[in-house]
Amino acid sequence: MEKGFVLINCELGAEDYIIEELKLIPQVKNANVTFGAYDVVAEVQAKNSQEFDQTVSQKIRTLSQVVSTMTLKATTQESK
């Protein structure tokens, strides 16, 4: 399981549109408008690294009105 967050900068006033589009992507578990350097943060959860990367590059980054993104990929460590 791969988890992470995608921080999104969008065009001015497009936050609600981006949130609605993100809700249509099954791997996006949560999305919220933020204040500060980024406009929207999306929580992404995928079966594996390849699906995670494809979700970010082919589904999120290609949304219209997305200007830029930063991906924070979480790694999980199994307990011994």
N, C-alpha and C positions, 0 to 999 in steps of 0.2 A: 504494500500500500504506500503510495506517495502522497504527501500532503504539503501544502504551502500556501503562500499568499501572493496575489498579484496586485501591485499598487498601480493605479491607472490615472493618467492625466488625460482629460478629455477637453473637447471644445467648450467654450463658455456656454453654460446653460444646458449642457447635454447630459448631466448627471442622471436624471430620472430615466432618460432613454437608455443609457448604458446599463443601469440597474435592471430595467425590464428585459433587455437583451440577455444579460447575464443569467437571469432566472430561467431562460430557455435552454441553457447548457447544463446537461445532467451532472457533470463533474464539479460545477460551481455549487457549493453547499451553502454559501452565505455571501451577501454583498451589501456593502453599506457606503453611504456618502461620508466623506471625511472632510476635515478642515486642515489646512496646512499645505505642505508641498505637493500632496496628491489629492485628487478629487474623489476617487472611489477605491475601496479595498475589497478584493474578492478572495474568498477562501476556496481553494481548489483541492479536491481529493480524487485520486485516480488509482486504478488497479496496479499500475506499474509506471516506471520512469518514462517510457515511450509514450504512453497515453497522456501522462501529465504534460510532457513537452509538446505534444500535438495539440492538446487543449489550449495551451497558452499561445503557441505560434499560429495555429490555424483557425481557432475559434474566437479567442479574446482579442489578440492583437489586430485581427483583420476587421473587427467591428468598425462600422463607419463612426466617425467622430471621436475615435480613440487617437490621441496625439502621441502618447508614449506610455511605456510600462516599465515596471521594475518587478522582477520575480524573486521572491524569498522562498526558497525550497527548504522544507524542514526534513531533516534526516532523523529517523528513529533508531534508537539503539536497543537491541534486545537485552534483557537482563540475563545474567549468567546464573 
